[in-house]
Amino acid sequence: MTIIIGIDPGLTGACAVLDHQGVRAVFDLPTMPVPGAGPKALVQRKIDSRALCSLLLKHCPADAAKPQVILEQVNTMGGANNAVQTQGSLMRSLGAIETVLECLRFPVEYVAPQRWKRRYGLGSDKKKALETARGLYGELPELKRQKDHNRAEAVLLAHWGKIDLLGAQA
């Protein structure tokens, strides 16, 4: 049984776990307060690596083959001071996710957003990502709200890995 994990990184990111039967799990990336961050700090939270590790192990049985992870490739861009802090937070989140995956020895495939979104004809419209994920996997309870677009993107990343990377049938 091949398990594919799609991860949309970031503090509001999400993770989706697929297998040959469909969607096993969809969850928001767990976060925790940044130690020592004052009330005026722009970035107040960080990825809870221990909780992420526990969630991944919960949905990936020890007796199964190592899951294939599809991780959206993120990069920094120049900008205003608060944009630098926000991008720093994104890179910190990415590093925490990568560390968890490395410790679990899960193989990772990085994919640029433009590449996987092209498969589904997506741009920046978050509503379209929700509609596309629902079209592929039905009305999942994890994708009911408009703010579940990051969960939908995690599902689509995993589906991209299933079809484009592993060549499985939809």
C-alpha positions as CSV (number, residue, x, y, z in Angstrom):
1,M,0.0,0.0,0.0
2,T,1.5,3.3,-1.1
3,I,0.8,6.3,1.1
4,I,1.2,9.8,-0.3
5,I,1.4,12.9,1.9
6,G,0.8,16.3,0.5
7,I,2.0,19.3,2.5
8,D,1.1,22.9,2.0
9,P,3.7,24.6,4.3
10,G,3.2,27.6,6.5
11,L,1.5,28.5,9.7
12,T,-1.9,28.2,8.1
13,G,-0.7,25.2,6.0
14,A,-2.2,21.7,5.9
15,C,-1.4,18.1,5.3
16,A,-3.3,15.4,3.4
17,V,-2.6,11.7,3.5
18,L,-3.8,9.5,0.6
19,D,-3.7,5.8,0.0
20,H,-5.1,3.4,-2.6
21,Q,-8.6,3.9,-1.1
22,G,-8.6,7.7,-1.2
23,V,-8.1,10.3,1.5
24,R,-6.9,8.8,4.9
25,A,-6.6,12.2,6.7
26,V,-6.6,15.9,6.2
27,F,-5.4,18.2,8.9
28,D,-4.0,21.7,9.6
29,L,-0.4,21.9,10.4
30,P,-0.1,22.0,14.2
31,T,1.3,25.2,15.7
32,M,2.4,26.5,19.1
33,P,3.3,29.9,20.5
34,V,6.8,31.2,19.7
35,P,8.7,31.1,23.0
36,G,9.4,34.7,24.2
37,A,7.4,36.4,21.4
38,G,6.0,39.5,22.9
39,P,2.4,40.7,22.3
40,K,3.6,43.1,19.6
41,A,5.6,40.5,17.6
42,L,4.4,40.1,14.1
43,V,4.9,36.3,14.2
44,Q,3.4,34.8,17.3
45,R,3.3,31.1,16.3
46,K,5.5,28.4,14.9
47,I,5.1,24.8,13.7
48,D,4.7,22.3,16.6
49,S,7.2,19.7,15.3
50,R,6.4,17.1,17.9
51,A,2.7,17.3,17.2
52,L,3.3,17.1,13.4
53,C,5.5,14.0,13.9
54,S,2.8,12.3,16.0
55,L,0.1,13.1,13.4
56,L,2.2,11.7,10.6
57,L,3.0,8.5,12.5
58,K,-0.7,8.1,13.4
59,H,-1.7,8.1,9.7
60,C,1.3,6.1,8.3
61,P,1.4,2.6,9.8
62,A,4.8,1.3,10.8
63,D,4.3,-1.9,8.9
64,A,3.7,0.0,5.6
65,A,6.3,1.2,3.1
66,K,7.7,4.6,3.7
67,P,5.2,7.2,2.4
68,Q,6.1,9.5,-0.4
69,V,5.9,13.2,0.6
70,I,5.0,15.9,-1.8
71,L,6.1,19.2,-0.3
72,E,5.3,22.5,-2.0
73,Q,8.5,24.4,-2.8
74,V,8.5,27.8,-1.3
75,N,10.9,30.7,-1.8
76,T,11.4,34.1,-0.3
77,M,10.9,37.4,-2.2
78,G,12.0,40.9,-1.4
79,G,9.6,43.3,0.2
80,A,8.7,45.5,3.1
81,N,9.9,44.8,6.6
82,N,6.7,43.0,7.6
83,A,6.9,40.9,4.4
84,V,10.5,39.9,5.4
85,Q,9.2,38.8,8.9
86,T,6.4,36.9,7.3
87,Q,8.7,35.2,4.8
88,G,11.1,34.4,7.6
89,S,8.3,32.7,9.4
90,L,7.4,30.7,6.2
91,M,11.0,29.5,5.9
92,R,11.1,28.6,9.6
93,S,8.0,26.6,9.1
94,L,9.5,24.9,6.1
95,G,12.6,24.0,8.0
96,A,10.6,22.5,10.9
97,I,8.6,20.4,8.4
98,E,11.7,19.3,6.6
99,T,13.3,18.3,9.9
100,V,10.4,16.2,11.0
101,L,10.3,14.4,7.6
102,E,14.1,13.8,7.7
103,C,13.9,12.4,11.2
104,L,11.1,10.1,10.0
105,R,13.1,9.2,6.9
106,F,10.2,9.9,4.7
107,P,11.3,10.6,1.1
108,V,10.4,14.1,-0.1
109,E,9.7,15.4,-3.6
110,Y,9.6,19.2,-3.8
111,V,7.2,20.7,-6.4
112,A,6.8,24.4,-7.4
113,P,3.3,25.7,-7.0
114,Q,3.1,26.7,-10.6
115,R,3.9,23.1,-11.6
116,W,1.3,21.2,-9.6
117,K,-1.4,24.0,-10.0
118,R,-1.0,23.7,-13.8
119,R,-2.4,20.2,-13.7
120,Y,-5.6,21.5,-12.3
121,G,-5.8,24.8,-14.1
122,L,-5.4,26.7,-10.8
123,G,-4.1,30.2,-10.2
124,S,-4.4,32.2,-7.0
125,D,-8.1,31.6,-6.6
126,K,-8.5,29.7,-3.4
127,K,-12.1,28.9,-4.0
128,K,-11.1,27.0,-7.2
129,A,-8.7,24.8,-5.2
130,L,-11.6,23.8,-2.9
131,E,-13.9,23.0,-5.8
132,T,-11.2,20.9,-7.5
133,A,-10.4,18.9,-4.4
134,R,-14.1,18.3,-3.8
135,G,-14.5,17.3,-7.4
136,L,-11.8,14.6,-7.0
137,Y,-12.7,13.3,-3.6
138,G,-16.3,14.3,-2.9
139,E,-17.6,16.4,0.0
140,L,-14.9,15.7,2.6
141,P,-15.8,17.1,6.0
142,E,-12.4,18.6,6.2
143,L,-13.1,20.8,3.2
144,K,-16.5,22.3,4.1
145,R,-15.5,25.8,4.9
146,Q,-14.1,28.5,2.6
147,K,-11.1,28.9,4.9
148,D,-10.2,25.2,4.2
149,H,-8.4,26.2,1.0
150,N,-5.0,25.2,2.4
151,R,-6.4,21.7,3.2
152,A,-7.7,21.5,-0.3
153,E,-4.2,22.5,-1.7
154,A,-2.6,19.7,0.5
155,V,-5.1,17.2,-1.0
156,L,-4.3,18.4,-4.5
157,L,-0.5,18.2,-3.8
158,A,-0.9,14.6,-2.7
159,H,-3.1,13.9,-5.7
160,W,-0.5,15.4,-8.0
161,G,2.1,13.1,-6.5
162,K,-0.2,10.1,-7.0
163,I,-0.7,10.8,-10.6
164,D,2.3,12.7,-11.9
165,L,5.0,11.4,-9.7
166,L,4.0,7.8,-9.1
167,G,1.9,7.3,-12.2
168,A,-1.1,5.8,-10.3
169,Q,-4.6,5.9,-11.7
170,A,-7.0,8.5,-10.4
